[in-house]
Amino acid sequence: MTLDTQGVRIRSVGKAGMKANETTLRKLIQGDQQLLVPLYQRQYTWERPHLAQLWADITAQVDVLAEDRLNAPSHFLGSVVLAPGPELAPSRSQWIVVDGQQRLTTLMLALCAIRDHRVAEEPTARERINELHLINKFQQGEMRYRLLPTQGDRAAFKACVDGSPEGRADSLVGNAYQFFRTVLNEFDDPADPHDIVRVESVLLDRLNLVQILVEKDDNAFRIFESINNTGMRLSQVDLIRNYVFMCLPSRGQHVHDEYWKPIQDLLDDKGREQLMYLVLVLKGGEEAQYNAVYRGHQQLLQGLAGDEVKIEEYVRELHRRARHLRQILTPGDDLLFAGRLRFLKEWQASTTYPLVMRLLEFREDGLVSDEEVTQTLEYVESFLVRRLIAGVTTGNLNRIFQRLAVQLTPEEDVPQFVRAALSPARLYWPSDAQMREEIRSRAFYWQGRTGQKKLVLRRIEESLGSKERVDLADKRITIEHVLPQSMTADWVGELSATGDTDLLHRQLVHTLGNLTLSGYNSELSNSSFAVKRKQLRQSGLVMNQEIATCERWGKDEIWARADRMADRVIAIWPGPEEDNRGSAASRDWTLLHNALATLPPATWTSYSDLAELIGSHAVPVGVHLSTVPVLNAHRVLTKSGQVSDGFRWIEPDDERNVHDVLRADGVTFDGSGRAALDQHISARELAELLDLPGAADLVEGEAVGDSDTAPHVLTEREQRFVSQLSEQSGPQAAGAVQRVLDHWRSHGGEVQYGSAANASCAPIIKVDGKPVSVLRFYAKTVEVPFSVLKRRPPFDDPAMREELRQRLNAAPGVDIPVAKLELYPSIKNTLLANVAVFDVVVAGLDWFAAQMHDHG
């Protein structure tokens, strides 16, 4: 038997009988019952990308409720396959979760987070949500929990349900719970008392599931194997195609040859999926859902009442839209606005495509000119670029351009209509004056994706009219900090004449005035300005030649360049209609608030780390946290891991002992009152948690350098590394590190030395010509770059990274927490002097090499 329900195809085994029906989470978990995840299921594996996608789906449905669009389709989440469990009885029921445990566990963790978030305003929320959805009040032991995950996740999940922070800290389950606490905190609007109520309602009633019940005598494990190993899943485009030609019994061959095959020739699989979504947006605006395009097109086709002529017209229109999308994705040089389309593609601005599709429709129909399309796209580009420079989040872009695509009509002055629609203050299109201020002070290096930042700098360079032709799209050209990220004695002297060097460095280093493009990033590194100046003078880029005209590089020079950059930005990208601005809300502390909200369980950060992240100073950060309620503010400690002497709770009558609260959060302290260093989250790790790509750039930049293929001859970089290692970790640790590297080389491995002032090296394996490492040694520590490994097969599988963590944790004194499975945990080099630790690290390297070899 094959069951096909909204794109989910399941093949049963043998004579297994299945009954399927649509349901919701509320219906699935109601009553005195338990859903049990069996031993053969893997542990919980969802990480931030999976959780973020689910949260996006939830908030889309929250908008539906907020706007009273109750007839809009709910979100289809997938299937859940259940088999009768051993405790199935008239008085209570237990069901084995054959398939769907990841989404079920996630939904229940989200309910726990909603419960704990709402307790502050609704004291009865804990009891209400517990008894209605999370527990069986009158059951004992493990039957008390309505969902019981597999053994490896059971303790952490029970801790979330029971509200025990100690038990959930060191697990992906705990990380998922913390994710929902974070996004709920960010989403909660004090002016809207019903926003979190709507989230709860969506979670329970507007995420549709297909519940598939297996008969009692069927083998649940064999069914699980069948679903996960032999089940064939049709894409949503496949389902639309099948439905279309089912509706064309007599005209199918003609429609296929004339329209459907040309669509397939124009677009690849991803493009066709994108086309189907964009067509729904152009017809229904915000009600379109990317994960439910089959259902949307099915409804469109059902509305044509089986009329083959109308259905052929529908496919003809799909073909027309496919031609427009092809123009967006691969614009021809004959188009006047081809450069604008290429910019949007390179920016990865797919959220703008509904509006661009509408413009191309009007153009083909002769309703707008090429010049009008060009000017409109210029305003769209400016809206994106100025918001990125100002650090405005991108979460609402999808809705903005969906609405605009539906509202736009050819009767309007199209460019001016789009400009006016994007100009209200609530959309945060910064004015010229705001641009000047942001370019001087905003940490531009943390904003947006690397490609977006390079595009901004490329456009500025192109506007300067360079006479020498330079391929600015060359991937070898990277973003260079003139004032380097790591201070040296030369640079301290450069800044000391104009004030506090530490404060100035944090305020200036990541601003646009200090950034340029260079193909010699590794050579420039942390060199003095005198050395950099010589290199920049030889550059073919005008912006670098301008920097080279300066005698020195400090605050005055960086601000002067920032003002010149602001002039170029304002000239290239026109601003909003000034008379439609109103008063824009301040967003200065948004990044800090988001950073604290995203802190994983059982971790802490420091005032100086937050200051580095936002380009401020530790003193104003401390003042802000002492006067404004901010989630997790009590987890901000001094650099040494101590509670600040000036710490006070926001509420004057709050008499809790902050150390007790931190311990309850899972933070541990030594006898001197210092928090555990392995629980510390650095500025770079905060940037990773917030998906700020500058953090990843730092890590990748450290890997620049030549491999040492002759270990008996010390290169300059190796000499510098050994010198710093010996000085800062001592001779015993230095000898142990060298023995690790010798072992690696003796087995045919390469060692790569970094070029940064803070010396480093890594045992590497080259995959497709690119180095991959499992460890990176610094002067004091050895780092495990999980954040880089998670993008490299086979370690993109969380289970592989978890196995690596457990292998390293087998060493005495090593305890890498699960909270850092996506970050950069480290251990002290001095531990390697212990033979037991040395053996574990060497065995870990050998295991890593074997995994990479097997995968390759």
Secondary structure, 3 states (H helix, E strand, C coil): CEEEECCEEEECCCCCCEEEEEECHHHHHCCCEEEECCCCCCCCCCCHHHHHHHHHHHHHHHHHHHCCCCCCCCEEEEEEEEEECCCCCCCCEEEEEEECHHHHHHHHHHHHHHHHHHCCCCCCHHHHHHHHHHECCCCCHHHHECEECCHHHHHHHHHHHHCCHHHHCCCHHHHHHHHHHHHHHHHCCCCCCCHHHHHHHHHHHCEEEEEEEECCCCCHHHHHHHHHHCCCCCCHHHHHHHHHHHCCCCCHHHHHHHHHHHHHHHCCHHHHHHHHHHHHHHHHHHHCCHHHHHHHHHHHHHCCCCCHHHHHHHHHHHHHHHHHHHHHHCCCCCCCCHHHHHHHHHHCCHHHHHHHHHHHHHHHCCCCCHHHHHHHHHHHHHHHHHHHHCCCCCCCHHHHHHHHHHHCCCCCCHHHHHHHHHCCHHHCCCCHHHHHHHHHHCCHHHCCCHHHHHHHHHHHHHHCCCCCCCCCCCCCCEEEECCCCCCCHHHHHHHHCCCCHHHHHHHHCCCHHHEEEECCHHHHCCCCHHHHHHHHHCCCCHHHHHHHCCCCCCHHHHHHHHHHHHHHHHHHCCCCCHHHCCCCCCCCCHHHHHHHHCCCCCCEEEHHHHHHHHCCCHHHHHHHHHHCCCCCHHHEECCCCCCCCCCCCCCCCCCCCHHHHHHHCCCCECCCCCECHHHECCHHHHHHHCCCHHHHHHHHHHCCCCEECCCCCCCHHHHHHHHHHHHHHCHHHHHHHHHHHHHHHHCCCEEEECCCCCCEEEEEEEECCEEEECCEEECCEEECCHHHHCCCCCCCCHHHHHHHHHHHHCCCCCCCCHHHCCCCCEEEHHHHHCHHHHHHHHHHHHHHHHHHHHHC
